[in-house]
Amino acid sequence: MNNLQYIVQISQHFHILKSIDSFEKLTKYTIPLDDDIGFLLPACKLHFHNDKLISLLADWRINNSFAFPTKFKITKAGTINWLENIVYKNEARILFFVLNNHRVPIGHLGYANCINDNNFMEIDNVVRGVKEGDSGIMTYAMKSLLKWGLDNFSPARIYLRVFSDNEHAISFYRKLGFIDLRLIPLYRFEKPGVEYFESSEVETHKNPDKFYLEMVYKNL
Ligand SMILES: CC(C)(COP(=O)(O)OP(=O)(O)OC[C@H]1O[C@@H](n2cnc3c(N)ncnc32)[C@H](O)[C@@H]1OP(=O)(O)O)[C@@H](O)C(=O)NCCC(=O)NCCS
């Protein structure tokens, strides 16, 4: 697939899934996990006003804030804004909910930064919200997400960035076939109400406050 075909394919496919406006269509686009352990459900318009789901997502974000580069007060209004404006309106990004075979939401994961000159897809927002039970479901979910990305978009690379001190996640990704590529220095910044870690061209005289480990999927 050349770069233009890749970009058209990503834009169209992500748009179709995110624009789902009926539960009938949502069922059609559900991605099953192997061994009937559950499935992936695309996050779409139908979810913006699902109060129970929004509360769940806000709780998951609070409980897993250590894994995110930006720290701020999590609210339900902010979570709706994130789903609608940061995920839904970003044509290079898609999120899937991970449901078990009783249709209980367990976590989420997706892709981001998929529109670029290199046909690269980045794994995004991998979180197990429900920590107990459904052992192995996030591994199955990652395998299905990888297969879906490979089958539909033939990317040149699938990669991810994880904090280098997040040992459990790194071991989880290594078991799935990701290998270490490089460390990316990060610096801590503050704005009113927000603390965040970012790479920086200008802060390089300082010692980094943290590192991302960039990992790539080796089976490509
Ligand atoms: C990263 C994260 C999603 C991994 O979730 P997880 O619960 O470890 O993943 P799984 O659901 O696949 O469970 C794997 C465990 O189930 C076990 N398991 C049981 N049956 C299994 C099966 N058939 N296949 C795979 N694993 C199985 C594995 O041995 C593994 O146990 P271990 O952790 O003791 O090695 C989770 O730790 C998380 O949400 N972390 C916080 C957020 C985060 O750091 N995200 C990453 C940001 S980059």
The ligand as an SDF file (V2000), in Angstrom:
LIG
                    3D

 48 50  0  0  0  0  0  0  0  0999 V2000
   -0.6720   -3.0130   30.7610 C   0  0  0  0  0  0  0  0  0  0  0  0
   -1.9290   -3.7600   31.1850 C   0  0  0  0  0  0  0  0  0  0  0  0
   -3.0840   -3.4050   30.2550 C   0  0  0  0  0  0  0  0  0  0  0  0
   -1.6540   -5.2620   31.1160 C   0  0  0  0  0  0  0  0  0  0  0  0
   -2.7840   -5.9410   31.6130 O   0  0  0  0  0  0  0  0  0  0  0  0
   -2.6860   -7.4450   32.1830 P   0  0  0  0  0  0  0  0  0  0  0  0
   -3.7990   -7.5970   33.1400 O   0  0  0  0  0  0  0  0  0  0  0  0
   -1.3150   -7.7180   32.6840 O   0  0  0  0  0  0  0  0  0  0  0  0
   -2.8820   -8.2800   30.8810 O   0  0  0  0  0  0  0  0  0  0  0  0
   -3.7510   -9.5940   30.6750 P   0  0  0  0  0  0  0  0  0  0  0  0
   -5.1970   -9.3300   30.8900 O   0  0  0  0  0  0  0  0  0  0  0  0
   -3.4030  -10.0850   29.3300 O   0  0  0  0  0  0  0  0  0  0  0  0
   -3.2430  -10.5450   31.7720 O   0  0  0  0  0  0  0  0  0  0  0  0
   -1.9570  -11.0810   31.6650 C   0  0  0  0  0  0  0  0  0  0  0  0
   -1.7910  -12.0150   32.8240 C   0  0  0  0  0  0  0  0  0  0  0  0
   -2.7570  -13.0470   32.7020 O   0  0  0  0  0  0  0  0  0  0  0  0
   -2.0980  -14.3030   32.6220 C   0  0  0  0  0  0  0  0  0  0  0  0
   -2.8040  -15.1260   31.6260 N   0  0  0  0  0  0  0  0  0  0  0  0
   -3.6710  -16.0940   31.9320 C   0  0  0  0  0  0  0  0  0  0  0  0
   -4.1400  -16.6760   30.8370 N   0  0  0  0  0  0  0  0  0  0  0  0
   -3.5490  -16.0570   29.8020 C   0  0  0  0  0  0  0  0  0  0  0  0
   -3.6180  -16.2200   28.4020 C   0  0  0  0  0  0  0  0  0  0  0  0
   -4.3870  -17.1750   27.8470 N   0  0  0  0  0  0  0  0  0  0  0  0
   -2.8920  -15.4040   27.6030 N   0  0  0  0  0  0  0  0  0  0  0  0
   -2.1040  -14.4540   28.1610 C   0  0  0  0  0  0  0  0  0  0  0  0
   -1.9820  -14.2520   29.4760 N   0  0  0  0  0  0  0  0  0  0  0  0
   -2.7030  -15.0610   30.2930 C   0  0  0  0  0  0  0  0  0  0  0  0
   -0.6800  -14.0030   32.1910 C   0  0  0  0  0  0  0  0  0  0  0  0
    0.1950  -14.9990   32.6680 O   0  0  0  0  0  0  0  0  0  0  0  0
   -0.4200  -12.6660   32.8070 C   0  0  0  0  0  0  0  0  0  0  0  0
   -0.0140  -12.8180   34.1590 O   0  0  0  0  0  0  0  0  0  0  0  0
    1.2790  -12.0310   34.7030 P   0  0  0  0  0  0  0  0  0  0  0  0
    0.9530  -10.5670   34.6300 O   0  0  0  0  0  0  0  0  0  0  0  0
    1.3980  -12.5220   36.0960 O   0  0  0  0  0  0  0  0  0  0  0  0
    2.3910  -12.3820   33.7850 O   0  0  0  0  0  0  0  0  0  0  0  0
   -2.3350   -3.4080   32.6550 C   0  0  0  0  0  0  0  0  0  0  0  0
   -1.2870   -3.7930   33.5240 O   0  0  0  0  0  0  0  0  0  0  0  0
   -2.6520   -1.9610   32.8830 C   0  0  0  0  0  0  0  0  0  0  0  0
   -3.7630   -1.4990   32.6450 O   0  0  0  0  0  0  0  0  0  0  0  0
   -1.6680   -1.1900   33.3970 N   0  0  0  0  0  0  0  0  0  0  0  0
   -1.8890    0.1860   33.7690 C   0  0  0  0  0  0  0  0  0  0  0  0
   -1.9620    1.0660   32.5470 C   0  0  0  0  0  0  0  0  0  0  0  0
   -0.6940    0.9590   31.7380 C   0  0  0  0  0  0  0  0  0  0  0  0
    0.4010    0.9220   32.2810 O   0  0  0  0  0  0  0  0  0  0  0  0
   -0.8670    0.9540   30.4130 N   0  0  0  0  0  0  0  0  0  0  0  0
    0.2400    0.9260   29.4890 C   0  0  0  0  0  0  0  0  0  0  0  0
    0.5520    2.3030   29.0920 C   0  0  0  0  0  0  0  0  0  0  0  0
    1.7640    2.3410   27.8020 S   0  0  0  0  0  0  0  0  0  0  0  0
  1  2  1  0
  2  3  1  0
  2  4  1  0
  2 36  1  0
  4  5  1  0
  5  6  1  0
  6  7  2  0
  6  8  1  0
  6  9  1  0
  9 10  1  0
 10 11  2  0
 10 12  1  0
 10 13  1  0
 13 14  1  0
 14 15  1  0
 15 16  1  0
 15 30  1  0
 16 17  1  0
 17 18  1  0
 17 28  1  0
 18 19  1  0
 18 27  1  0
 19 20  2  0
 20 21  1  0
 21 22  1  0
 21 27  2  0
 22 23  1  0
 22 24  2  0
 24 25  1  0
 25 26  2  0
 26 27  1  0
 28 29  1  0
 28 30  1  0
 30 31  1  0
 31 32  1  0
 32 33  2  0
 32 34  1  0
 32 35  1  0
 36 37  1  0
 36 38  1  0
 38 39  2  0
 38 40  1  0
 40 41  1  0
 41 42  1  0
 42 43  1  0
 43 44  2  0
 43 45  1  0
 45 46  1  0
 46 47  1  0
 47 48  1  0
M  END
$$$$
